[in-house]
Amino acid sequence: MSDAWSQLPELLAAHTRLALASLVVAVGLGLPLGMLAHRRPRVGRAIVALTSVIQTIPALALLAIMVPLLATLLLPSIGALPAFLALVLYGLLPIVQNTLAGLEGVDARVVRAARGVGMTDRQRLRMVELPLALPVVMAGIRTATVWTVGMATLSTPVGAPSLGNLIFSGLQTRNHGSVLVGCLAAAVLALVLDGLLRLAERGARPGGGRARVVFPLALVGAIGLVAMTPLLSSAARSPLRIGAKTFTEQYVLAAILEDAAEGAGADAEIVSSLGSTVAFDALADGAIDLYVDYSGTLWSTVMERPTEGVSRAEVLSGTERWLREEKGIELLCELGFENTYALVMRGDESLGSIDALAARAPELEVGGDYEFFERPEWRALEGTYGLRFREQRAMDPSLMVEALARGDVDVIGAYSTDGRIAVHGFAVLDDPQGVIPPYDAVLLARPGLTTDRPELVAAVRERVCGAIDAPTMRELNRLVDAEGRSPADAASTFR
């Protein structure tokens, strides 16, 4: 838990910046839209319908939509921007609806009286309707505040640092202390902001006094300013940004790369829990500098090449050439081990090979991570072996091994270097048809990194290239997954 506490100040500041910036823009858009919906009912119905539809889209799906959309518009598609836009859209519904409801709830006799004394529409709105609707409007803003703070934890997979970093990495590495710290910090932030807005709303009521409105809002502004200080302190530095996907091995490898960079005198930071294609796009766009990927993933998912019957040498040479020519990305080296996809069963129930599994598959349930059943490797396995399971269950990678051990599923799509396979006595099924391509771990560098920082790249290469074999990687993963060590601790044993 000490590692989580050390990361908390920086991540809390990033989370606060993202949430407050999104909330300010959502209020700035939502209030006028709510007023427009009140003045023009036909337009209002369309506005409410649109904001309601946005609210039904799962947060991670909306983030996933933002990434390619922004890339198409030649805007930064990784980092704070996609998360910011998604949070703004999510915050609109309660603000628009409550603004509309508050204005519609104003007594019609009061509105007629305001007209009778000669008030213009603008004066009536500013001096009569909005003050009377304020309690309902503020209730919508407070709801949007709590939603935004909670939703901001989901910005981690698109490379925006937040308290979600603690939650996502903690879930994957079974570090419950990290998850608890991240959740508690988000809850406290939401409660503090909601409490301050509640005080401001009470102060705005008749007889409340201007000071009772200004002071709570000033405190909200002060929180925002404090959250900005890490940006000021880091403005002059240019750290090496190291990417990591959403599973244990990636966290450990990122920590090893961070150690190597800092050992060469460079400042480094890890951008963790990135989606698989998000990590690649971030590297291609220069949002991160280094990360470890796998030749089979690049070959099948990024390059969209067929997986059957390709040799290790063909995959490596073809991948290196394509990355250099098409994306300007440099494949620096192989790390020395392969982490391939594998179908795994409990040892006492193992069928030995995927050939034998095919006959029993209609009686069994299979589990995989979020992307496993959408990957070309899985479709190739289904087509080649005729796999048809009774049920497919997509789940978090951190839960798959436990689900197999408990008997919740009969087969899982696992990683061959997962240290828990041996701990639980699981068996890896043979792939006699060679459908699953080789998955050599390779170190990738963004376009121009070797030219910009050649000495640093050379130092990292010397430290990790060819230095990690499969048993070593399996042991490092086991330290985290089975013994509860942090990825940084595991990386230190490699050092």
C-alpha positions in Angstrom: 0.0 0.0 0.0 3.0 2.3 0.5 3.5 2.4 -3.3 -0.1 3.5 -3.7 0.3 6.3 -1.1 3.4 7.6 -2.8 1.5 7.9 -6.2 -1.6 9.4 -4.6 -0.7 13.1 -4.6 0.2 13.2 -8.3 -2.7 11.1 -9.4 -5.2 12.9 -7.2 -4.1 16.2 -8.7 -4.5 14.9 -12.2 -7.9 13.4 -11.4 -9.0 16.7 -9.9 -7.8 18.8 -12.9 -9.6 16.5 -15.3 -12.9 16.4 -13.3 -13.1 20.1 -12.6 -12.2 21.1 -16.1 -14.8 18.8 -17.5 -17.4 20.0 -15.0 -16.8 23.7 -15.8 -17.3 23.1 -19.5 -20.3 20.8 -18.9 -22.0 23.6 -16.8 -21.1 26.2 -19.4 -22.8 24.1 -22.1 -25.6 22.6 -20.0 -27.1 25.7 -18.6 -27.6 27.5 -21.9 -28.9 24.2 -23.5 -31.4 23.8 -20.6 -32.6 27.4 -21.0 -32.9 26.9 -24.8 -34.9 23.7 -24.1 -37.3 25.7 -21.9 -37.8 28.5 -24.4 -38.2 26.2 -27.4 -39.9 23.0 -26.4 -39.4 21.3 -29.8 -35.7 21.9 -29.7 -35.7 21.0 -26.0 -37.1 17.5 -26.7 -34.2 16.9 -29.2 -31.6 18.2 -26.7 -32.9 16.0 -23.9 -33.1 13.0 -26.2 -29.5 13.5 -27.4 -28.1 13.9 -23.9 -30.0 10.9 -22.8 -28.7 8.8 -25.6 -25.1 9.8 -24.7 -25.7 8.8 -21.1 -26.7 5.2 -22.2 -23.3 4.6 -23.9 -20.9 2.8 -21.6 -18.1 5.0 -20.5 -15.3 2.8 -21.8 -17.1 2.5 -25.1 -17.4 6.3 -25.4 -13.7 6.6 -24.7 -13.0 4.0 -27.3 -15.0 6.0 -29.8 -13.2 9.2 -29.0 -9.7 7.8 -29.7 -10.2 7.1 -33.5 -12.5 10.1 -33.9 -9.8 12.5 -32.6 -7.1 10.8 -34.6 -9.2 11.3 -37.8 -9.4 15.0 -36.9 -5.6 15.1 -36.4 -6.1 16.0 -32.7 -4.4 14.3 -29.8 -6.2 11.0 -29.4 -4.3 9.7 -26.3 -4.2 11.4 -23.0 -6.4 14.0 -21.4 -8.4 15.2 -24.4 -10.5 12.1 -25.2 -11.2 11.7 -21.4 -12.1 15.4 -21.1 -14.5 15.3 -24.0 -16.2 12.1 -22.8 -16.6 13.5 -19.3 -18.1 16.8 -20.6 -20.7 14.8 -22.6 -21.5 12.6 -19.6 -22.0 15.7 -17.4 -24.6 17.3 -19.7 -27.7 15.2 -19.0 -28.3 16.1 -15.3 -27.5 19.8 -15.8 -29.7 20.1 -18.9 -32.6 18.2 -17.4 -32.5 20.0 -14.0 -32.2 23.4 -15.6 -35.2 22.6 -17.8 -37.2 21.2 -14.8 -36.3 24.1 -12.6 -37.4 26.7 -15.1 -40.6 24.8 -15.9 -41.3 24.6 -12.2 -41.4 28.4 -11.7 -44.9 29.6 -10.8 -46.6 31.0 -14.0 -48.2 33.8 -11.9 -44.7 35.1 -11.0 -43.7 35.0 -14.6 -46.8 37.0 -15.6 -46.2 39.5 -12.8 -42.6 40.0 -14.1 -44.0 40.7 -17.6 -46.6 43.0 -16.1 -43.9 45.3 -14.6 -42.2 45.6 -18.0 -39.3 43.1 -17.6 -37.7 41.9 -20.8 -37.2 38.2 -21.5 -33.6 38.5 -20.5 -34.3 40.4 -17.3 -37.1 38.0 -16.3 -34.7 35.0 -16.8 -31.8 36.5 -14.9 -33.7 38.2 -12.1 -36.8 36.0 -11.6 -36.7 32.5 -13.2 -33.1 31.4 -12.6 -33.1 32.5 -8.9 -36.3 30.6 -8.3 -35.0 27.5 -10.3 -31.6 27.6 -8.6 -32.2 24.8 -6.0 -33.2 22.4 -8.8 -30.4 23.6 -11.1 -27.8 23.1 -8.4 -29.1 19.6 -7.7 -28.3 18.8 -11.3 -24.8 20.3 -11.1 -24.1 18.4 -7.9 -25.2 15.2 -9.5 -23.0 15.9 -12.5 -20.1 16.6 -10.1 -20.3 13.2 -8.4 -20.8 11.4 -11.7 -17.8 13.2 -13.3 -15.4 12.5 -10.4 -16.4 8.8 -10.5 -16.3 8.5 -14.3 -12.8 10.1 -14.4 -11.4 6.9 -12.9 -12.1 5.3 -16.3 -9.8 7.7 -18.2 -6.8 5.5 -17.4 -7.1 3.1 -20.5 -6.8 6.1 -22.9 -3.6 7.4 -21.2 -5.0 10.1 -19.0 -3.6 9.7 -15.5 -6.2 9.6 -12.7 -7.0 7.7 -9.6 -8.0 5.0 -12.0 -4.3 4.1 -12.3 -4.4 2.8 -8.8 -7.7 1.0 -9.3 -6.8 -0.7 -12.6 -3.3 -1.7 -11.7 -4.5 -2.8 -8.2 -7.2 -5.0 -9.7 -4.8 -6.6 -12.1 -2.0 -7.3 -9.6 -4.5 -8.1 -6.8 -3.2 -5.2 -4.7 -6.3 -4.5 -2.8 -4.7 -1.7 -0.9 -4.1 0.2 -4.1 -7.7 -0.3 -5.1 -8.9 0.9 -1.7 -6.7 4.0 -1.8 -7.9 4.9 -5.3 -11.6 4.4 -4.5 -11.4 6.2 -1.1 -9.6 9.2 -2.7 -12.2 9.5 -5.5 -15.1 9.2 -2.9 -13.5 11.9 -0.7 -13.0 14.2 -3.6 -16.6 13.8 -4.8 -18.0 14.4 -1.3 -15.8 17.5 -0.7 -16.9 19.1 -4.1 -20.5 18.2 -3.5 -20.5 19.6 0.0 -19.0 22.9 -1.2 -21.6 23.2 -4.0 -24.3 22.5 -1.5 -23.1 25.3 0.7 -23.0 27.7 -2.3 -26.5 26.7 -3.2 -27.8 27.4 0.4 -26.0 30.7 0.4 -27.8 31.7 -2.9 -31.2 31.3 -1.3 -33.0 34.5 -0.1 -31.2 35.9 2.9 -28.2 33.8 2.4 -25.7 36.6 1.6 -23.1 36.9 -1.1 -20.2 35.7 1.1 -21.9 32.4 1.7 -21.9 31.8 -2.1 -18.5 33.2 -2.9 -16.6 31.4 -0.2 -17.5 27.8 -1.1 -17.0 28.5 -4.8 -13.6 30.1 -4.0 -12.6 26.9 -2.2 -13.5 24.9 -5.3 -11.3 27.3 -7.3 -8.5 26.9 -4.8 -8.7 23.1 -5.1 -8.4 23.5 -8.8 -5.4 25.8 -8.4 -3.6 23.4 -6.0 -4.3 20.6 -8.5 -2.5 22.7 -11.2 0.8 22.9 -9.2 2.2 19.5 -10.4 1.9 20.8 -14.0 3.9 23.9 -13.1 6.7 21.9 -11.5 6.9 19.4 -14.4 6.6 22.0 -17.2 10.4 22.2 -17.6 11.1 18.5 -17.5 10.7 16.1 -20.4 10.5 12.6 -19.0 10.8 9.4 -20.9 7.2 8.1 -21.1 7.0 4.4 -20.9 3.7 2.7 -21.8 2.1 -0.4 -20.2 -0.9 -2.4 -21.1 -3.4 -3.8 -18.6 -1.8 -6.9 -17.2 0.8 -7.8 -14.7 3.7 -8.6 -17.1 3.3 -5.2 -18.7 3.5 -3.4 -15.4 6.7 -5.3 -14.4 8.3 -4.7 -17.8 7.5 -1.0 -17.6 9.1 -0.8 -14.2 12.2 -2.5 -15.5 12.4 0.0 -18.4 11.9 2.8 -15.9 14.8 1.5 -13.8 17.0 1.3 -16.9 16.2 4.8 -17.9 16.7 6.3 -14.5 19.9 4.3 -14.2 21.1 6.1 -17.3 20.4 9.4 -15.6 17.0 10.1 -17.3 13.7 11.1 -15.8 11.1 8.5 -16.6 7.4 8.0 -16.0 5.0 5.1 -16.6 1.8 5.6 -18.5 0.0 2.5 -17.4 -3.2 0.4 -18.1 -3.4 1.4 -21.7 -5.6 -0.6 -24.1 -3.7 -2.8 -26.6 -4.3 -0.7 -29.7 -4.3 2.5 -27.6 -0.7 1.8 -26.6 0.4 1.3 -30.2 -1.4 4.4 -31.4 0.1 6.4 -28.5 3.6 5.3 -29.6 2.9 6.1 -33.2 1.6 9.5 -32.3 4.6 10.2 -29.9 2.4 10.3 -26.8 4.6 7.7 -25.3 8.3 6.9 -26.0 8.8 3.2 -25.3 6.8 0.2 -24.6 7.0 -3.6 -24.9 4.6 -5.3 -27.3 4.5 -8.8 -28.8 5.2 -9.9 -32.3 2.0 -11.9 -32.7 -0.1 -9.0 -31.5 1.5 -6.7 -34.0 1.3 -9.2 -36.8 -2.3 -10.2 -36.3 -4.1 -7.2 -34.7 -2.2 -4.2 -36.0 -1.0 -5.4 -39.4 -4.0 -7.8 -39.8 -1.9 -10.6 -41.4 -3.0 -14.2 -41.3 -1.7 -16.2 -38.4 -1.7 -19.8 -39.7 1.6 -21.3 -40.7 3.9 -18.3 -40.3 7.4 -18.8 -38.8 8.9 -16.9 -36.0 11.6 -15.4 -38.3 8.9 -14.3 -40.8 6.8 -12.6 -38.2 9.8 -10.8 -36.7 11.3 -9.6 -39.9 8.0 -8.7 -41.5 6.9 -6.8 -38.4 10.1 -4.9 -38.1 10.0 -3.8 -41.7 6.3 -2.8 -41.6 6.7 -0.8 -38.4 9.7 1.1 -39.9 8.2 1.7 -43.3 4.6 2.4 -42.4 4.8 4.0 -39.0 8.4 5.2 -38.5 8.5 3.0 -35.3 11.7 1.3 -34.5 11.7 -2.3 -33.2 14.8 -1.9 -30.9 15.2 -5.6 -30.0 13.8 -8.8 -28.7 13.7 -9.1 -24.9 14.5 -12.8 -25.0 11.2 -14.5 -24.2 7.8 -15.4 -25.8 4.5 -14.8 -24.1 2.0 -16.5 -26.4 -1.7 -16.9 -26.0 -2.5 -20.4 -24.8 -5.6 -22.4 -23.9 -5.3 -23.6 -20.3 -7.3 -26.2 -18.2 -7.1 -27.5 -14.7 -4.3 -30.1 -14.6 -6.5 -33.0 -13.5 -9.0 -32.3 -16.3 -6.6 -31.5 -19.1 -7.3 -32.9 -22.5 -3.7 -32.5 -23.7 -4.3 -30.7 -27.0 -6.8 -28.3 -28.7 -7.6 -31.2 -31.1 -9.0 -33.2 -28.2 -10.7 -30.2 -26.7 -12.8 -29.6 -29.8 -14.8 -32.7 -29.2 -15.6 -31.7 -25.7 -16.1 -28.0 -26.2 -19.9 -28.0 -26.5 -20.0 -29.2 -22.9 -17.6 -26.7 -21.5 -17.4 -22.9 -20.7 -14.4 -20.8 -21.8 -13.2 -17.6 -20.3 -11.0 -14.9 -21.9 -10.0 -11.3 -21.3 -11.9 -8.4 -22.8 -10.4 -8.6 -26.3 -9.6 -12.3 -26.5 -12.8 -13.4 -28.3 -12.5 -10.6 -30.8 -8.9 -11.3 -31.8 -8.0 -12.9 -35.1 -6.1 -15.7 -33.2 -9.3 -16.8 -31.6 -11.2 -16.7 -34.8 -8.4 -18.8 -36.4 -8.6 -21.3 -33.5 -12.4 -21.6 -33.9 -12.1 -22.1 -37.7 -9.2 -24.5 -37.7 -10.2 -26.8 -34.8 -14.0 -26.3 -35.0 -14.2 -25.0 -31.4 -17.8 -24.4 -30.3 -18.1 -23.9 -26.5 -21.3 -24.0 -24.5 -20.6 -20.5 -23.3 -18.0 -17.8 -23.7 -17.3 -15.5 -20.8 -15.3 -12.2 -21.2 -13.8 -11.0 -17.9 -11.0 -9.0 -16.4 -7.6 -10.6 -16.9 -7.0 -10.5 -13.2 -10.0 -12.8 -12.6 -9.5 -15.5 -15.2 -7.0 -17.7 -13.3 -9.2 -17.6 -10.1 -12.3 -18.4 -12.2 -10.6 -21.5 -13.6 -9.3 -22.6 -10.2 -12.8 -22.3 -8.7 -14.4 -24.2 -11.6 -16.4 -21.2 -12.8 -15.1 -21.9 -16.3 -13.4 -25.0 -17.7 -10.9 -23.4 -20.1 -9.3 -20.0 -20.2 -7.3 -18.0 -22.8 -4.2 -17.3 -20.8 -0.6 -16.0 -21.3 2.1 -18.6 -21.3 4.4 -16.6 -18.9 1.7 -16.2 -16.3 3.4 -17.4 -13.1 0.1 -18.7 -11.6 -0.2 -21.5 -14.2 2.4 -23.5 -12.4 1.3 -22.4 -8.9 -2.2 -23.8 -9.6 -1.0 -26.9 -11.4 -2.8 -25.9 -14.6 -2.0 -27.5 -18.0 -1.3 -25.6 -21.3 -3.0 -27.4 -24.2 -0.8 -28.1 -27.3 -1.6 -26.4 -30.6 -0.6 -29.1 -33.1 -1.8 -27.1 -36.1 0.4 -24.1 -35.1 -2.5 -21.7 -35.3 -1.3 -19.3 -32.6 1.5 -17.2 -34.0 4.8 -16.6 -32.1 4.6 -13.8 -29.5 8.2 -12.7 -28.9 8.4 -9.7 -26.6 9.9 -6.8 -28.5 10.8 -3.3 -27.4 9.4 -0.5 -29.5 10.4 3.1 -29.8 8.4 6.0 -31.1 9.4 7.7 -34.3 12.6 9.8 -33.8 13.5 8.6 -30.3 16.8 7.0 -31.3 17.8 10.2 -33.0 16.5 12.5 -30.2 18.0 10.5 -27.3 20.5 8.0 -28.7 22.5 7.6 -25.4 19.4 6.8 -23.4 18.1 4.3 -26.0 21.6 2.6 -26.0 21.5 2.4 -22.2 18.0 0.8 -22.2 19.0 -1.6 -24.9 22.0 -2.7 -23.0 20.0 -3.3 -19.9 17.0 -5.3 -21.3 17.7 -6.6 -24.8 18.0 -10.4 -24.8 18.3 -10.3 -21.0 14.9 -11.7 -20.0 14.1 -15.4 -20.7 10.7 -17.1 -20.2 11.5 -18.6 -16.7 12.7 -15.2 -15.5 9.6 -13.4 -16.7 7.4 -16.2 -15.3 9.1 -15.7 -11.9 8.7 -11.9 -12.0 5.0 -12.3 -12.8 4.7 -14.9 -9.9 6.2 -12.4 -7.4 3.3 -10.0 -8.2 0.4 -12.4 -8.8 1.1 -15.1 -6.2 3.1 -13.2 -3.5 1.5 -9.8 -3.7 4.7 -7.9 -4.4 4.4 -4.7 -6.4 5.7 -4.5 -10.0 8.4 -2.1 -8.8 9.5 -4.7 -6.3 9.6 -7.4 -8.9 11.6 -5.2 -11.2 14.1 -4.6 -8.4 14.8 -8.3 -8.2 15.6 -8.3 -11.9 18.0 -5.4 -11.3 
